[in-house]
Amino acid sequence: MSRPPDIRADDPVAMAIAALMREELSREAAAGFPTLTRIPSSGVIKLLDYLAMLSDAERAPLLDVQARLAALHFFPSPLIANAHEQLRTTDPAFLRRHEVLRSPPYADGLRYSGLRMARAMMSDPETVRHMTQTRATLDFTPRDDLPEQLVGTTNIRDVQPLKAPLLRKLLNEMLRNRLGARPNKRPGGELVYEGRIGPIPLRVSITFSNLYAQMVYGVHWSMRERNLIAQRLTYEALWGTNTGWDYLTEENAARSIDLLDRLLVSIAGLIERIARLPMPG
């Protein structure tokens, strides 16, 4: 069987999905990012700090290109690689975002390190000494303030990162209630839960890490009759960031897993709306 043709960035179906995604991203931005600010991820924190720098006029073209990139996530990965690369490497708003987020102010600072890494750095005298020497040469002050909406005002040394047993318990309960699913263990420690949200069949994968992100999730689904399939889609990926959840604490655990539940419902709702789009052709 021959492989389907690559999806172009200006493909009519992709553009129809992009219009829907632009509405979603714009709604979140207009409301002050109520969903993104609750996601316990250093990658999301970094993105939000960048978005806060932008005026409405500067944010608009970034939302435009991000909606087009988000739309490509709903197609098989091999078919969108060229279109994704074209947008990433030619769109001025996206290039500017990429440049800023790779700059030193966004590379340094405990704020962007994740809880485990930040605590490890502050607990090691040699690392602290090296950080102090390095920072004396900088022409900016790295941000060490942790996002209050995630960890409150607790000092970094006193924040208790969420451990895997409690995280696993909360996830199992939520996914059993939402999907009617129990975990199927895969090689490498991946847990897979299969079920439905309304008419949409979903496969949710969860992996735990002992080093960086405490948890990485992904949602898989397909509408093969329209050549639409998501491979490890997340809500964060629709915004162009996907570093895993590395700001999970004992205190924010329950509300974070409740948020994941709502994100799964939101993703299923997007898929259902895409299925109802009057696709060109």
Buried (B, 14 or more C-beta within 10 A) or exposed (E): EEEEEEBBBEBEBBBBBBEBBBEBBBEBBEEEBEBBBBBBBBBBBBBBBBBEEBEEEEBBBBBBBBBBBBBBBBBBEEBBEEBBEEBBEEBEBBEBBBEBBEEEBBEBBBBBBBBBBBBEBBEEEEEEEEBEEEBEEEEEEBBBEBBEEBBEEEEBEEBEBBEBEBBBEBBBEBBBEBBEBEBEEEEEEBBBBBBEBEEBBBBBBBBBBEEBBBBBBBBBBBBEEBBBBBBBBBBBBBBBBBBBBBBBBEBBBEEBBEBBBEBBBBBBBBBEEBBEEEEEE
